[in-house]
Amino acid sequence: MKRILILSDSHSHIGPDVLKHVASHDEVWHAGDWGDIKVHDALAEQCPVIRGVYGNIDGRDVRIIYPKEVVFVTEGVKIAMLHIAGYPGKYKPEALELIRKHQPDIFVTGHSHILKVMFDKKQQHLHINPGAMGLHGFHQVRTLVSLELDAGKIQNANVIELKKFS
């Protein structure tokens, strides 16, 4: 069993309110718009496995480490991740191509700053946009998503809400 923390749109912010959740997870997945490589560095100090993609605001320092899209398997669950993707019924063509090609169990996206955790019946996967954890944007609540993966099962998904400003 692995505990996963999913986040996105940090926009160069990584505070103690986020880091206190990182240490209790086996992996952190970041769906892009890191803003600064220091976010990666701070996460890596607390958690040995960091997976992610770059977002539209990310520079060369982030893009050297993280690809535009990633597909991987952990605990028997296939995950695909892309920063700008849309959402069920309104996927961008690039996202739909990635989904159809790899048929993930979980599809993680970011960019919108809008929290969405929903099962996509048509594509047969759990769609997760963890919202935004950074201080910049129109969101009023900063959010993260925590879940557990165990032998092909997705369980105990929870939304973690943080104050807008920390």
N, C-alpha and C positions, 0 to 999 in steps of 0.2 A: 504494500500500500504506500502511495505517495501523496503528500499534501502539496497542493499547487496554489500559488498566489498569482493572480492575473491582474495586470495593470496596463495603463496606457496614458499617453498624453501628459507626461510629467513636465514637459516644457522647462527643463533644467532644474526643477524642484524635487528634492528628496529630503523630507524632514523626518524627525524622530517618530512622528505619528505613523508614518508609513513603515519605517525600519523596524518598529517594534513588532509588526506583523510578519515581516520577512523572515526573521530568525526562527519562527515556528513552522516554516514550510520547507519542503525538500527541493522544490523548484520554484523559480519565478519566471513568468512569461510576460514580456513587455511587448505590446502591440504597436509600438512606434511613437514618434515625436518625443524622443528622449530629451532633445534640446541640447544636452551637453554630455560628454562621455563620463563626467563625474557622477552622473546618476548610475551608470553601469558599475563604476568603481565602488560606490557606496553599497549597491545591492550585492556585489560579489564578495564584499567583506562579511556579509551576513549569511549568504546562501551559496553553496558550491555550484549549483546548476542554474544558469541564467540562459533563457532562450528568448529570441525576439526577432523583430524586423525593424527596419528603419522606416521613418515617416517622412512626410513632405517637408518638415522643417529641419531635418537632421543633416548635418554636415558630413564631411569626409571622415572625421574621426569616428563617428558612429557607423557610417556605411562600410568602413573597412572591416568592422567586426560583425555586423548584422546585414543579412540580405534583404531584398525587397519582399520576398515571400519565403516561407519555410514550411516544410512538411516533415513531421517526425512521429515516432511511436514511442509511447511510454506506458508501462503497465498494461500493455495490450490495447491501448486506445490510440487511434490515429488522429493527429491534430494538424490542421492547416492554419496558417496565420498570414494576414496581409493587412497593412495599415488602412488603406482607403478601399472599402469593399461594398458599402451599402448594407442592406439588411434583407431578411427573407421577403421575397416578392419584389424587391427593388435592388437586387445586386448589380453592381457594375459589371460589364462584360468580362473584364479581366478576372474578377472574383469568381464569376460563374464558371469560367473556363477552369480555374484552379479547383473549384469544388467538384466539377464533373470529372475532371481528370483523376483526382486523388480520392474522392468519396470519403472525406474525413468523418470521424465520429463527432469531433468538436471543430468548429470554425471560429477563430478568434480574429477580431478586427478592432480598430480604434477610430480615430479621426473626428468623429461627430461630437464627442464629449457627452454623449447620451447613453446612459446605462441601458443595455438590453441583454437579457438572458432569456432565450426562448427556443423551443424546439421547432425547427423548420421541417414541417411534415413533407413538403415536396422534395427537399434535398436530403431528408433523413439524417440530420445532424443537429447537435446542440449549438446554437449560435450564441456567441458571447462577445459583447462589447462591454468592457468593464467601466466605461465612462472615462472620466479624467481624474488623475490624481494631482495634477499641477495646480498652480495658483492662477494661471492665465486662462481666460475663456469665460463664456457666459454661464457656465454651470454654477449652481448655488451650493451643491453638496459634492465633495470629492469622494469618489468611490473606487473600491477594489473588489475583486471577486475571489473567493477562496473555495476550493473544492478538493475532493479526494478521488484518486483513481486507484482501483484495486482489481486486478485480474480481469481487465476488460470492462469494468463497471465504473460509471461516473456517479459519485454519491456525495451527500452532505454539502451541496453548493450553498454558499452564503454570500450576501452582499455586505461589505464592510463600508460604513459611511464615516467620513471624516469631515471636520468643519471646513468651511471654505478657506479660511486663512489660519495658518498654524504658526 
